[in-house]
Amino acid sequence: MKRQIKSFSNAFKGIAAAFITEGHMRFHFVAAFFVLLFAYICEVSFNEWAILILTIGSVFASELINTAIEKTCDLYSTEKNPLIGTIKDISAGAVLISAIASIGVAIFVFILSGNLMYGIERLIKHPFYFIPLGICAVCSVLFILFGGVKNTKK
């Protein structure tokens, strides 16, 4: 049991390290926050919630794998190496495909289903929602830009 707890602890340390050092992880976190917030406002169905959560999880997982591959490549060599560049590009491409697929899911869940129009109508009826949304937007930009630690090793 202690070994399993330590394993979870190590996994959470890895996730935290990625959030601290990788701006893309913070961007994906903020995007996921707003997707889930709008899913709540739009009152999406149970199945749509499940699809959104799986999609968000796949983007986070692909970003974590990409980060691990990049850090492994950097550990191997800090010099310019075309093969390492290709490996990093392929890894980043996997994240891009995952992110594009998530946009496709969002189009189906929010736009084509009519959920977005319903959510907009709710926001118009309750304009006080715009105050916390605006505060969240400003905090999100600050979190993405300044929430991490700059990597000074190049």
Sequence and secondary structure as in RCSB ss.txt:
>XXXX:A:sequence
MKRQIKSFSNAFKGIAAAFITEGHMRFHFVAAFFVLLFAYICEVSFNEWAILILTIGSVFASELINTAIEKTCDL
YSTEKNPLIGTIKDISAGAVLISAIASIGVAIFVFILSGNLMYGIERLIKHPFYFIPLGICAVCSVLFILFGGVK
NTKK
>XXXX:A:secstr
 HHHHHHHHHHHHHHHHHHHH HHHHHHHHHHHHHHHHHHHHT  HHHHHHHHHHHHHHHHHHHHHHHHHHHHHH
H  S  HHHHHHHHHHHHHHHHHHHHHHHHHIIIIIITSHHHHHHHHHHH GGGHHHHHHHHHHHHHHHHHSS  
    
